[in-house]
Amino acid sequence: AHLVESGGGLVQPGGSLRLSCTGDGLTLAEYSVGWFRQAPGKEREGVSCNSVSGGFTYYADSVKGRFTISRDTTKNTVYLQMNNLEPEDTAVYYCAAAEAGHGWEDASWGQGTQVTVSS
């Protein structure tokens, strides 16, 4: 079982991208799902996550009001809509799926997708 990410690319400042994370062999509706990113020379940081029940959603302060996490259970896919992108958002973005009661260190992770924000 693994996760497949897509949707990264090169975009100008102020632009938008939508990242997708699809479960292959696991049903994402049964997991808490998170988006993380890692920029060159920096540690991986949490961007957004959504609990398995859907009752809790987290956004990092740096992306609040610009990014939105959502699920489409019919497609077994979780999205990260990113608007008003800034050069500081440039990073490899990863999705992760964790079972209830388990931390992200025990999660299934995707391979990552590159997001570059540059004029």
C-alpha contacts under 8 A as a table, 3 or more apart, distances in Angstrom:
res1	aa1	res2	aa2	distance
1	A	23	G	7.57
1	A	24	D	5.58
1	A	25	G	4.37
1	A	26	L	5.86
1	A	108	S	7.95
2	H	23	G	6.23
2	H	24	D	5.33
2	H	25	G	6.53
2	H	26	L	7.20
2	H	108	S	6.31
2	H	109	W	6.84
2	H	110	G	6.60
3	L	21	C	6.33
3	L	22	T	5.64
3	L	23	G	4.80
3	L	24	D	5.85
3	L	95	C	7.42
3	L	96	A	7.50
3	L	108	S	7.07
3	L	109	W	6.13
3	L	110	G	4.57
3	L	111	Q	7.53
4	V	20	S	7.93
4	V	21	C	5.46
4	V	22	T	5.21
4	V	23	G	6.53
4	V	24	D	7.17
4	V	110	G	5.56
4	V	111	Q	6.93
5	E	19	L	7.01
5	E	20	S	5.43
5	E	21	C	4.42
5	E	22	T	6.53
5	E	94	Y	7.40
5	E	95	C	7.13
5	E	110	G	6.23
5	E	111	Q	6.98
5	E	112	G	6.36
5	E	113	T	6.31
6	S	19	L	5.75
6	S	20	S	5.22
6	S	21	C	6.67
6	S	113	T	6.23
7	G	17	L	6.89
7	G	18	R	5.80
7	G	19	L	4.44
7	G	20	S	6.05
7	G	113	T	7.27
8	G	17	L	7.03
8	G	18	R	7.56
8	G	19	L	6.23
8	G	113	T	5.33
8	G	114	Q	5.23
8	G	115	V	4.91
8	G	116	T	7.91
9	G	17	L	7.91
9	G	113	T	7.98
9	G	114	Q	6.13
9	G	115	V	5.05
9	G	116	T	6.10
10	L	115	V	6.18
10	L	116	T	4.73
10	L	117	V	5.91
10	L	118	S	7.15
11	V	15	G	5.97
11	V	16	S	7.19
11	V	17	L	7.67
11	V	85	L	7.99
11	V	115	V	7.87
11	V	116	T	6.31
11	V	117	V	5.01
11	V	118	S	6.31
11	V	119	S	7.65
12	Q	15	G	5.48
12	Q	85	L	7.63
12	Q	117	V	5.40
12	Q	118	S	5.03
12	Q	119	S	4.98
13	P	84	N	6.87
13	P	85	L	5.37
13	P	86	E	5.08
13	P	87	P	6.36
13	P	117	V	5.78
13	P	118	S	6.03
13	P	119	S	6.48
14	G	83	N	7.05
14	G	84	N	4.03
14	G	85	L	4.88
14	G	86	E	6.40
15	G	83	N	6.18
15	G	84	N	5.33
15	G	85	L	5.47
16	S	81	Q	7.52
16	S	82	M	5.41
16	S	83	N	4.38
16	S	84	N	6.08
16	S	85	L	6.14
17	L	81	Q	6.21
17	L	82	M	5.27
17	L	83	N	6.73
18	R	79	Y	6.63
18	R	80	L	5.59
18	R	81	Q	4.41
18	R	82	M	5.91
19	L	79	Y	5.49
19	L	80	L	5.02
19	L	81	Q	6.43
19	L	82	M	7.87
20	S	77	T	6.55
20	S	78	V	5.84
20	S	79	Y	4.61
20	S	80	L	6.60
21	C	77	T	5.39
21	C	78	V	5.13
21	C	79	Y	6.27
21	C	95	C	6.40
21	C	110	G	7.79
22	T	28	L	7.86
22	T	75	K	7.70
22	T	76	N	5.83
22	T	77	T	4.35
22	T	78	V	6.54
23	G	26	L	5.31
23	G	27	T	6.18
23	G	28	L	6.07
23	G	76	N	6.01
23	G	77	T	6.53
24	D	27	T	7.89
27	T	30	E	5.79
27	T	31	Y	7.38
27	T	76	N	6.33
28	L	31	Y	5.18
28	L	32	S	7.58
28	L	33	V	7.37
28	L	73	T	7.43
28	L	76	N	5.86
28	L	77	T	6.99
28	L	78	V	7.73
28	L	97	A	7.05
29	A	32	S	7.79
29	A	52	V	6.47
29	A	73	T	6.23
29	A	76	N	7.22
30	E	52	V	5.94
30	E	99	E	7.11
31	Y	51	S	7.29
31	Y	52	V	4.84
31	Y	97	A	5.63
31	Y	98	A	5.33
31	Y	99	E	4.91
31	Y	100	A	6.46
32	S	49	C	7.26
32	S	50	N	5.73
32	S	51	S	4.33
32	S	52	V	4.12
32	S	53	S	7.74
32	S	97	A	5.64
32	S	98	A	5.19
32	S	99	E	6.26
32	S	100	A	6.67
33	V	49	C	5.57
33	V	50	N	5.46
33	V	51	S	6.56
33	V	52	V	7.22
33	V	78	V	7.65
33	V	95	C	7.09
33	V	96	A	5.63
33	V	97	A	4.50
33	V	98	A	6.36
34	G	46	G	7.46
34	G	47	V	7.52
34	G	48	S	5.63
34	G	49	C	3.88
34	G	50	N	6.29
34	G	95	C	5.59
34	G	96	A	5.23
34	G	97	A	6.51
35	W	46	G	6.33
35	W	47	V	5.47
35	W	48	S	5.24
35	W	49	C	6.09
35	W	80	L	7.58
35	W	93	Y	6.86
35	W	94	Y	5.67
35	W	95	C	4.48
35	W	96	A	6.43
36	F	44	R	6.62
36	F	45	E	5.52
36	F	46	G	4.42
36	F	47	V	5.07
36	F	48	S	7.04
36	F	93	Y	5.66
36	F	94	Y	5.11
36	F	95	C	6.18
36	F	96	A	7.80
37	R	44	R	5.46
37	R	45	E	5.53
37	R	46	G	6.60
37	R	47	V	6.74
37	R	91	A	5.81
37	R	92	V	5.41
37	R	93	Y	4.26
37	R	94	Y	5.91
38	Q	42	K	6.29
38	Q	43	E	5.99
38	Q	44	R	4.30
38	Q	45	E	6.38
38	Q	91	A	5.20
38	Q	92	V	5.32
38	Q	93	Y	6.60
39	A	42	K	5.36
39	A	43	E	7.28
39	A	44	R	7.33
39	A	90	T	6.46
39	A	91	A	4.19
39	A	92	V	6.36
40	P	91	A	7.07
46	G	49	C	7.76
46	G	60	A	6.79
47	V	58	Y	7.92
47	V	59	Y	5.80
47	V	60	A	5.16
47	V	63	V	7.15
48	S	57	T	7.23
48	S	58	Y	5.18
48	S	59	Y	4.43
48	S	60	A	6.30
48	S	69	I	6.79
49	C	57	T	5.65
49	C	58	Y	5.19
49	C	59	Y	6.89
49	C	69	I	7.24
50	N	54	G	5.91
50	N	55	G	7.67
50	N	56	F	5.80
50	N	57	T	4.47
50	N	58	Y	6.55
50	N	69	I	7.31
51	S	54	G	4.97
51	S	55	G	6.30
51	S	56	F	5.29
51	S	57	T	6.45
52	V	55	G	7.78
52	V	99	E	7.88
52	V	100	A	6.82
53	S	56	F	7.52
54	G	57	T	7.13
59	Y	63	V	6.50
59	Y	64	K	5.75
59	Y	67	F	7.89
60	A	63	V	5.61
60	A	64	K	6.29
61	D	64	K	5.32
63	V	66	R	5.39
63	V	67	F	5.62
64	K	67	F	6.23
65	G	68	T	7.83
66	R	82	M	6.05
66	R	83	N	5.08
66	R	84	N	6.19
66	R	85	L	7.69
67	F	80	L	6.63
67	F	81	Q	5.44
67	F	82	M	4.47
67	F	83	N	6.07
68	T	79	Y	7.93
68	T	80	L	5.62
68	T	81	Q	5.05
68	T	82	M	6.65
69	I	78	V	7.22
69	I	79	Y	5.62
69	I	80	L	4.62
69	I	81	Q	6.40
70	S	78	V	5.72
70	S	79	Y	5.23
70	S	80	L	6.62
71	R	76	N	7.75
71	R	77	T	5.97
71	R	78	V	4.36
71	R	79	Y	6.15
72	D	75	K	5.53
72	D	76	N	6.07
72	D	77	T	5.39
72	D	78	V	6.23
72	D	79	Y	8.00
73	T	76	N	4.68
73	T	77	T	6.37
74	T	77	T	7.83
82	M	85	L	6.58
85	L	89	D	6.49
85	L	117	V	6.75
86	E	89	D	5.41
86	E	90	T	7.61
86	E	117	V	6.14
87	P	90	T	5.64
87	P	116	T	7.36
87	P	117	V	4.72
87	P	118	S	5.87
88	E	117	V	7.64
89	D	115	V	7.53
89	D	116	T	7.47
89	D	117	V	6.72
90	T	114	Q	7.80
90	T	115	V	5.37
90	T	116	T	4.59
90	T	117	V	5.46
91	A	114	Q	6.08
91	A	115	V	5.52
91	A	116	T	6.63
92	V	112	G	5.83
92	V	113	T	5.38
92	V	114	Q	4.36
92	V	115	V	6.00
93	Y	112	G	5.26
93	Y	113	T	5.26
93	Y	114	Q	6.22
93	Y	115	V	6.99
94	Y	109	W	6.94
94	Y	110	G	5.77
94	Y	111	Q	6.69
94	Y	112	G	4.45
94	Y	113	T	6.61
95	C	109	W	5.93
95	C	110	G	5.53
95	C	112	G	7.25
96	A	104	W	7.27
96	A	107	A	5.95
96	A	108	S	5.46
96	A	109	W	4.42
96	A	110	G	6.37
97	A	104	W	7.61
97	A	107	A	5.25
97	A	108	S	5.27
97	A	109	W	6.67
98	A	102	H	6.10
98	A	103	G	6.54
98	A	104	W	5.98
98	A	106	D	6.72
98	A	107	A	4.36
98	A	108	S	6.60
99	E	102	H	5.47
99	E	103	G	7.91
99	E	107	A	7.18
102	H	106	D	6.36
102	H	107	A	7.56
103	G	106	D	5.65
103	G	107	A	6.80
104	W	107	A	4.84
